[in-house]
């Protein structure tokens, strides 16, 4: 990854981690790959409980 791409990635990671909004990233099959702290709080679940779960279930 080049420096510009890394800086952009770091910026978006910081935004997601500090946001008070619920943010998740799912793969094309509907499985959760990322969950931010606000989403964990809203759901009342740990990261381990959420990651790998499916929106299709």
SELUMLUM-780261 format. One line per field, with one value per atom (N, C-alpha, C): z, y, x; atom name; chain. Coordinates in nm, 4 decimals, always signed. Example, Ala and Ser with C-alpha at 12.3 -4.5 7.8 and 13.67 -1.06 7.14 Angstrom:
BEGIN
c3 = +0.7800	+0.7800	+0.7800	+0.7080	+0.7140	+0.7870
c2 = -0.5690	-0.4500	-0.3300	-0.2250	-0.1060	+0.0030
c1 = +1.3190	+1.2300	+1.3200	+1.2850	+1.3670	+1.2900
atom = N	CA	C	N	CA	C
mol = A	A	A	A	A	A
This chain:
BEGIN
c3 = +0.0000	+0.0000	+0.0000	-0.0880	-0.0923	+0.0230	+0.0440	+0.1572	+0.1567	+0.0405	+0.0310	+0.0672	+0.0172	+0.0490	+0.1973	+0.2557	+0.3983	+0.4835	+0.4471	+0.5209	+0.5128	+0.3964	+0.3789	+0.4632	+0.4606	+0.5394	+0.6888	+0.7345	+0.8751	+0.9157	+0.8275	+0.8548	+0.8740	+0.7807	+0.7904	+0.9099	+0.9439	+1.0619	+1.1882	+1.1965	+1.3132	+1.3214	+1.2091	+1.2073	+1.2577	+1.2069	+1.2468	+1.3949	+1.4426	+1.5818	+1.6816	+1.6409	+1.7334	+1.7101	+1.6082	+1.5757	+1.6806	+1.7034	+1.7906	+1.7099	+1.5798	+1.4915	+1.4799	+1.4622	+1.4456	+1.3082	+1.3041	+1.1771	+1.1750	+1.0700	+1.0474	+0.9029	+0.8771	+0.7402	+0.7202	+0.6127	+0.5835	+0.4479	+0.4340	+0.3061	+0.2108	+0.0906	-0.0109	+0.0230	+0.1190	+0.1616	+0.2845	+0.3337	+0.4466	+0.5831	+0.5876	+0.7150	+0.7651	+0.8928	+0.9522	+0.9603	+0.9037	+0.9055	+1.0003	+1.0313	+1.1181	+1.1934	+1.3179	+1.3995	+1.4859	+1.4902	+1.5685	+1.7133	+1.8026	+1.9430	+1.9648	+1.8875	+1.9040	+1.8706	+1.7676	+1.7305	+1.8394	+1.8972	+2.0064	+2.1238	+2.1529	+2.2641	+2.2353	+2.1152	+2.0777	+2.0829	+2.0324	+2.0280	+2.1627	+2.2494	+2.3788	+2.3675	+2.2635	+2.2378	+2.2260	+2.2446	+2.2277	+2.0793	+2.0470	+1.9090	+1.8617	+1.9494	+1.9131	+1.8833	+1.9523	+1.9268	+1.7926	+1.7495	+1.6282	+1.5029	+1.5110	+1.3926	+1.3439	+1.2149	+1.1546	+1.1543	+1.2262	+1.2227	+1.0895	+1.0557	+0.9247	+0.9367	+0.8505	+0.8416	+0.7755	+0.7142	+0.6447	+0.7362	+0.8596	+0.9531	+1.0235
c2 = -0.1172	+0.0000	+0.1232	+0.2166	+0.3361	+0.4297	+0.5303	+0.6213	+0.6932	+0.7385	+0.8093	+0.7162	+0.5943	+0.4965	+0.4622	+0.4500	+0.4185	+0.5311	+0.6553	+0.7698	+0.7732	+0.7452	+0.7437	+0.6317	+0.5148	+0.4019	+0.4339	+0.4932	+0.5311	+0.6321	+0.7285	+0.8293	+0.7639	+0.6778	+0.6147	+0.5206	+0.4552	+0.3688	+0.4524	+0.5666	+0.6541	+0.7069	+0.7454	+0.7940	+0.6858	+0.5656	+0.4554	+0.4226	+0.4204	+0.3832	+0.4877	+0.6133	+0.7198	+0.7694	+0.7199	+0.7634	+0.7148	+0.7949	+0.7530	+0.6835	+0.6732	+0.6046	+0.4574	+0.3766	+0.2316	+0.2051	+0.1432	+0.1146	-0.0316	-0.1014	-0.2373	-0.2492	-0.3492	-0.3815	-0.5275	-0.5542	-0.6924	-0.7332	-0.8616	-0.9101	-0.9330	-0.9738	-0.9891	-1.0982	-1.1850	-1.2909	-1.2517	-1.1300	-1.0805	-1.1086	-1.1529	-1.1812	-1.0593	-1.0302	-0.9131	-0.9328	-0.8370	-0.8380	-0.7334	-0.6306	-0.5225	-0.4664	-0.4304	-0.3639	-0.2597	-0.1387	-0.0339	-0.0354	+0.0371	+0.0380	+0.0810	+0.1772	+0.2223	+0.1104	+0.0336	-0.0777	-0.1838	-0.2124	-0.3099	-0.2641	-0.1344	-0.0789	-0.0879	-0.0497	-0.0545	-0.1971	-0.2909	-0.4304	-0.5008	-0.4465	-0.5093	-0.6420	-0.6521	-0.7759	-0.7470	-0.8502	-0.8346	-0.8446	-0.8003	-0.8094	-0.9544	-1.0454	-1.1874	-1.2423	-1.1912	-1.2361	-1.1854	-1.0699	-1.0069	-1.0503	-1.0518	-1.0853	-1.2257	-1.2372	-1.3658	-1.3983	-1.3164	-1.3389	-1.2893	-1.3329	-1.3013	-1.2164	-1.1190	-1.0390	-1.1201	-1.2310	-1.3135	-1.4136	-1.4294	-1.5252	-1.4660
c1 = +0.0854	+0.0000	+0.0897	+0.0579	+0.1410	+0.1050	+0.1868	+0.1720	+0.0380	-0.0061	-0.1340	-0.2498	-0.2467	-0.3511	-0.3494	-0.2313	-0.2198	-0.2763	-0.2470	-0.3002	-0.4524	-0.5075	-0.6523	-0.7134	-0.6519	-0.6994	-0.6951	-0.5860	-0.5719	-0.6785	-0.7074	-0.8095	-0.9465	-0.9865	-1.1172	-1.1262	-1.0162	-1.0150	-1.0364	-0.9711	-0.9876	-1.1305	-1.1873	-1.3257	-1.4201	-1.4066	-1.4941	-1.4783	-1.3556	-1.3301	-1.3781	-1.3848	-1.4243	-1.5672	-1.6331	-1.7682	-1.8685	-1.9702	-2.0801	-2.1891	-2.1689	-2.2632	-2.2268	-2.3279	-2.3158	-2.2546	-2.1356	-2.0688	-2.0259	-2.0661	-2.0187	-1.9746	-1.8921	-1.8517	-1.8862	-1.9591	-1.9965	-1.9390	-1.9121	-1.8622	-1.9799	-1.9518	-2.0569	-2.1578	-2.1223	-2.2138	-2.2952	-2.2745	-2.3514	-2.2916	-2.1648	-2.0999	-2.0231	-2.0357	-1.9726	-1.8214	-1.7476	-1.6008	-1.5437	-1.6222	-1.5759	-1.6950	-1.6730	-1.7750	-1.7047	-1.7592	-1.6946	-1.7469	-1.6802	-1.7207	-1.8665	-1.9149	-2.0540	-2.1523	-2.1233	-2.2115	-2.2127	-2.0966	-2.0902	-2.1748	-2.1699	-2.2477	-2.3972	-2.4384	-2.5800	-2.6327	-2.5545	-2.5973	-2.5836	-2.4990	-2.4760	-2.4023	-2.3194	-2.2457	-2.0969	-2.0166	-1.8724	-1.8379	-1.7190	-1.6711	-1.6714	-1.6289	-1.6260	-1.7648	-1.8665	-2.0033	-2.0561	-2.0065	-2.0598	-1.9830	-1.8495	-1.7699	-1.8025	-1.8223	-1.8547	-2.0026	-2.0819	-2.2264	-2.2802	-2.4002	-2.4558	-2.5810	-2.5929	-2.7145	-2.8257	-2.7893	-2.8880	-2.9564	-2.9053	-2.9650	-3.0856
atom = N	CA	C	N	CA	C	N	CA	C	N	CA	C	N	CA	C	N	CA	C	N	CA	C	N	CA	C	N	CA	C	N	CA	C	N	CA	C	N	CA	C	N	CA	C	N	CA	C	N	CA	C	N	CA	C	N	CA	C	N	CA	C	N	CA	C	N	CA	C	N	CA	C	N	CA	C	N	CA	C	N	CA	C	N	CA	C	N	CA	C	N	CA	C	N	CA	C	N	CA	C	N	CA	C	N	CA	C	N	CA	C	N	CA	C	N	CA	C	N	CA	C	N	CA	C	N	CA	C	N	CA	C	N	CA	C	N	CA	C	N	CA	C	N	CA	C	N	CA	C	N	CA	C	N	CA	C	N	CA	C	N	CA	C	N	CA	C	N	CA	C	N	CA	C	N	CA	C	N	CA	C	N	CA	C	N	CA	C	N	CA	C	N	CA	C	N	CA	C
mol = A	A	A	A	A	A	A	A	A	A	A	A	A	A	A	A	A	A	A	A	A	A	A	A	A	A	A	A	A	A	A	A	A	A	A	A	A	A	A	A	A	A	A	A	A	A	A	A	A	A	A	A	A	A	A	A	A	A	A	A	A	A	A	A	A	A	A	A	A	A	A	A	A	A	A	A	A	A	A	A	A	A	A	A	A	A	A	A	A	A	A	A	A	A	A	A	A	A	A	A	A	A	A	A	A	A	A	A	A	A	A	A	A	A	A	A	A	A	A	A	A	A	A	A	A	A	A	A	A	A	A	A	A	A	A	A	A	A	A	A	A	A	A	A	A	A	A	A	A	A	A	A	A	A	A	A	A	A	A	A	A	A	A	A	A	A	A	A	A	A	A
